[in-house]
Amino acid sequence: MGSSKMAAAAATVWLVLGSGAFAQQGTAADREACTPDAFRLCGRYIPDADAVATCLRNSGPRLSPGCYAVFYPPRAEASPRYARRRYVRPRDEDDED
């Protein structure tokens, strides 16, 4: 691919990922992380920004680590919740108050 075609394709992806649904969530760094994946995995959906974002989201484990973190950010470790139960001894029939 010639350099002018590559520049045009990059500009198209930048505009596509910079608009629509993807831009609502993404920063410039997010778009930069996902641009190669958009070409590699979702090129057939360009210039439809919503379709590219859906394709990237559905690509899951095939995404590069940087782009995967954009669509599937790591969750903060939540501390496990334990129910505190109080033991109440059953009353015997022989026990009187």
Residue pairs with C-beta under 8 A, 6 or more apart in sequence:
1 9
9 39
10 35
12 46
12 47
13 35
13 38
13 39
13 46
14 31
14 35
15 47
16 22
16 38
16 46
16 47
16 48
16 49
16 52
17 23
17 26
17 31
17 34
17 35
17 38
17 49
17 52
17 53
18 31
19 49
20 49
20 50
20 53
21 49
21 50
21 53
22 31
22 34
22 49
22 52
22 53
22 56
23 31
23 49
25 70
26 34
26 70
30 70
33 64
33 66
33 67
33 69
33 70
34 56
34 63
34 64
34 66
34 67
34 70
36 64
36 67
37 56
37 59
37 62
37 63
37 64
37 67
38 46
38 52
38 55
38 56
41 55
41 56
41 59
41 62
41 63
42 51
42 52
42 55
42 56
42 59
45 51
45 52
45 54
45 55
46 52
56 63
56 67
56 71
57 71
60 68
60 72
61 68
63 71
